[in-house]
């Protein structure tokens, strides 16, 4: 589909002033889009879908005070109308969990109502088959999170090498962080150490992770905090192993 090819759109937006502004954007910036209907709530939207199926649904997430209505619409759309593109156009500029929810529901992209707003380039890219279209404000947030994630993983790998952390050290520390006793850890599947060996391992980890002169009186809790500080264990991925 090139920029001259016509395509049909249904806009789902519950704020009249914003709907008017969105229609103006289409009229001036994306003239090859034909708006075949607008809906202010879920029931109006499905009534429209029963009369004519569009090529694109431009979907606001917050409808009638509910932030989940748009996610529900998106999920049903992607399940029942696989050929319809779903582009989220939302003022939920801080609710990152909502972005994740609607992407998991099958949205083809998210445009935040800030920055460049809707552009012909983004909408046309979506209609041409590009997956996951975002405008700059959300891309910036994604890139920031990506860089932070990569940097944390790099620090973790460096710490594992620097402090000579093996698989059993990581498992031991992770389960201590989860509140397991040494007896419980010794009974984990594939853990070849008894309680005495784990006590020795804890003492050895204290020697490795703490500077000389600061090792006296360091208990399991302080050891876990140190492992978290060094990112040897990841607070966001504290899951127990199979017992």
Wavefront OBJ file of the C-alpha trace (Angstrom):
o trace
v 0.000 0.000 0.000
v 1.502 3.328 -1.032
v 0.639 6.781 0.271
v -2.037 7.262 -2.388
v -3.921 4.066 -1.571
v -7.127 4.673 0.335
v -7.793 2.857 3.579
v -10.693 3.004 6.012
v -10.530 3.970 9.677
v -12.750 3.789 12.735
v -11.729 6.144 15.553
v -12.523 5.164 19.139
v -12.292 8.258 21.353
v -14.573 9.383 24.195
v -13.520 13.054 24.463
v -15.317 15.135 21.835
v -12.653 17.821 21.605
v -9.891 15.247 21.156
v -11.985 13.398 18.572
v -12.379 16.626 16.619
v -8.629 17.212 16.775
v -7.876 13.668 15.647
v -10.217 13.980 12.678
v -8.445 17.215 11.713
v -5.080 15.450 11.825
v -6.395 12.833 9.410
v -7.896 15.471 7.138
v -4.698 17.499 6.888
v -1.931 14.943 7.398
v -3.353 11.622 6.198
v -5.832 12.446 3.422
v -5.813 8.910 1.988
v -7.540 7.689 5.161
v -11.330 7.505 5.015
v -12.967 7.784 8.422
v -15.991 5.482 8.169
v -17.123 5.886 11.772
v -16.333 7.101 15.266
v -17.240 5.581 18.617
v -17.162 6.969 22.129
v -17.557 3.666 23.957
v -17.272 -0.070 23.467
v -20.906 -0.727 22.560
v -20.884 1.977 19.880
v -17.683 0.528 18.490
v -18.973 -3.042 18.129
v -22.164 -1.717 16.552
v -19.988 -0.016 13.922
v -17.969 -3.178 13.379
v -21.205 -5.030 12.620
v -21.917 -2.632 9.736
v -18.466 -2.239 8.169
v -15.031 -3.648 9.029
v -12.270 -1.029 8.633
v -8.635 -1.468 7.632
v -7.501 0.390 10.748
v -8.892 1.045 14.222
v -7.420 4.067 15.975
v -8.021 3.185 19.600
v -7.957 5.331 22.722
v -7.323 3.321 25.895
v -9.238 5.353 28.469
v -12.943 5.147 27.679
v -15.617 6.365 30.084
v -13.158 6.523 32.945
v -11.943 2.954 32.418
v -8.334 2.385 31.386
v -8.973 -1.288 30.613
v -11.791 -0.828 28.076
v -9.363 -0.131 25.243
v -7.281 -3.183 26.130
v -10.408 -5.361 26.081
v -11.421 -3.988 22.671
v -7.933 -4.608 21.327
v -7.864 -8.198 22.562
v -11.245 -9.021 20.998
v -10.290 -7.276 17.755
v -7.023 -9.131 17.296
v -8.718 -12.436 18.053
v -11.727 -11.978 15.773
v -10.559 -9.560 13.066
v -6.988 -10.576 12.350
v -6.822 -8.476 9.178
v -7.634 -5.209 10.989
v -4.707 -3.053 12.127
v -4.968 -1.655 15.671
v -3.102 1.563 16.427
v -3.418 2.834 19.979
v -3.628 6.628 20.303
v -3.561 7.403 24.002
v -3.077 10.152 26.550
v -1.910 7.551 29.090
v 1.614 8.904 28.891
v 2.804 7.585 32.276
v 1.024 4.253 32.600
v 3.676 1.921 31.186
v 1.859 -1.183 32.470
v -1.100 -0.221 30.284
v 1.190 -0.050 27.254
v 2.446 -3.554 28.016
v -1.122 -4.830 28.464
v -2.300 -3.493 25.111
v 0.790 -4.769 23.286
v 0.183 -8.205 24.793
v -3.426 -7.866 23.615
v -2.088 -7.594 20.058
v -1.852 -3.863 19.270
v 0.234 -3.050 16.199
v 1.629 0.143 17.699
v 1.205 2.922 20.236
v 1.189 6.649 19.560
v 1.237 8.816 22.674
v -0.767 12.052 22.617
v 2.393 14.076 23.046
v 5.279 15.046 20.811
v 4.562 14.542 17.123
v 1.145 12.927 17.667
v -0.124 11.138 14.566
v 1.959 11.459 11.422
v 1.363 10.129 7.934
v 4.742 8.389 8.112
v 3.800 6.331 11.179
v 0.276 5.498 10.053
v 1.401 4.631 6.533
v 4.218 2.446 7.846
v 1.649 0.508 9.861
v -0.662 0.116 6.859
v 2.316 -1.056 4.799
v 2.905 -3.906 7.213
v 5.415 -2.519 9.711
v 5.054 -4.129 13.088
v 5.177 -2.167 16.327
v 4.904 1.485 15.336
v 5.709 3.998 18.085
v 6.120 7.763 18.126
v 9.168 9.453 19.615
v 8.029 9.897 23.256
v 7.342 6.195 23.728
v 10.429 5.185 21.724
v 12.522 7.363 24.005
v 11.087 5.605 27.067
v 11.658 2.175 25.507
v 15.267 3.047 24.634
v 15.924 4.328 28.169
v 14.596 1.079 29.631
v 16.575 -0.970 27.101
v 19.836 0.828 27.927
v 19.235 0.433 31.649
v 18.496 -3.268 31.228
v 21.625 -3.863 29.130
v 23.819 -1.886 31.538
v 22.479 -3.827 34.526
v 23.061 -7.146 32.769
v 26.600 -6.052 31.849
v 27.286 -5.133 35.484
v 25.898 -8.492 36.548
v 28.160 -10.403 34.159
v 31.182 -8.354 35.262
v 30.394 -9.052 38.928
v 29.967 -12.779 38.285
v 33.413 -12.885 36.653
v 35.115 -10.552 39.157
v 33.859 -12.424 42.220
v 34.098 -15.893 40.638
v 30.397 -16.656 41.112
v 29.320 -20.093 39.943
v 25.840 -21.543 39.369
v 25.540 -22.797 42.947
v 26.606 -19.460 44.420
v 23.860 -17.730 42.407
v 21.235 -20.315 43.374
v 22.255 -20.138 47.032
v 22.110 -16.335 47.158
v 18.841 -16.154 45.209
v 17.080 -18.559 47.546
v 18.448 -16.809 50.617
v 16.911 -13.647 49.178
v 13.600 -15.480 48.853
v 13.677 -16.403 52.570
v 14.759 -20.027 52.221
v 16.690 -21.589 55.090
v 19.878 -23.527 54.382
v 17.951 -26.743 55.084
v 15.399 -25.820 52.403
v 18.136 -24.880 49.934
v 19.972 -28.156 50.553
v 16.783 -29.995 49.543
v 16.404 -28.206 46.203
v 16.495 -30.409 43.127
v 20.052 -30.673 41.788
v 21.638 -29.006 44.818
v 24.551 -31.329 45.761
v 25.404 -29.676 49.083
v 24.308 -30.295 52.632
v 23.737 -27.668 55.284
v 27.351 -27.702 56.512
v 28.653 -27.202 52.972
v 26.236 -24.303 52.465
v 27.433 -22.680 55.681
v 30.993 -22.936 54.374
v 29.843 -21.508 51.012
v 28.196 -18.574 52.809
v 31.406 -17.824 54.678
v 33.376 -18.066 51.442
v 30.951 -15.669 49.689
v 31.334 -13.159 52.537
v 35.112 -13.281 52.028
v 34.728 -12.696 48.291
v 32.014 -10.019 48.294
v 33.208 -7.832 51.164
v 36.412 -5.839 51.472
v 38.990 -6.810 54.090
v 38.143 -5.476 57.533
v 34.368 -5.362 56.983
v 33.519 -9.041 57.305
v 32.841 -9.392 60.995
v 29.269 -10.141 61.935
v 27.933 -10.286 58.363
v 24.816 -12.424 58.341
v 22.831 -13.941 55.471
v 20.645 -10.846 55.103
v 23.621 -8.504 54.699
v 25.185 -10.959 52.255
v 22.010 -10.948 50.146
v 21.881 -7.136 50.169
v 25.482 -7.063 48.962
v 24.683 -9.544 46.182
v 21.771 -7.317 45.111
v 23.993 -4.228 45.187
v 26.490 -5.967 42.926
v 23.619 -7.302 40.748
v 24.856 -10.859 41.182
v 21.202 -11.596 41.803
v 18.449 -9.630 40.094
v 15.637 -8.217 42.206
v 13.306 -8.355 39.185
v 13.955 -12.051 38.587
v 13.801 -13.615 42.023
v 12.123 -16.900 41.192
v 12.648 -20.125 43.138
v 14.004 -23.228 41.449
v 12.069 -26.449 41.315
v 12.103 -28.118 44.719
l 1 2 3 4 5 6 7 8 9 10 11 12 13 14 15 16 17 18 19 20 21 22 23 24 25 26 27 28 29 30 31 32 33 34 35 36 37 38 39 40 41 42 43 44 45 46 47 48 49 50 51 52 53 54 55 56 57 58 59 60 61 62 63 64 65 66 67 68 69 70 71 72 73 74 75 76 77 78 79 80 81 82 83 84 85 86 87 88 89 90 91 92 93 94 95 96 97 98 99 100 101 102 103 104 105 106 107 108 109 110 111 112 113 114 115 116 117 118 119 120 121 122 123 124 125 126 127 128 129 130 131 132 133 134 135 136 137 138 139 140 141 142 143 144 145 146 147 148 149 150 151 152 153 154 155 156 157 158 159 160 161 162 163 164 165 166 167 168 169 170 171 172 173 174 175 176 177 178 179 180 181 182 183 184 185 186 187 188 189 190 191 192 193 194 195 196 197 198 199 200 201 202 203 204 205 206 207 208 209 210 211 212 213 214 215 216 217 218 219 220 221 222 223 224 225 226 227 228 229 230 231 232 233 234 235 236 237 238 239 240 241 242 243
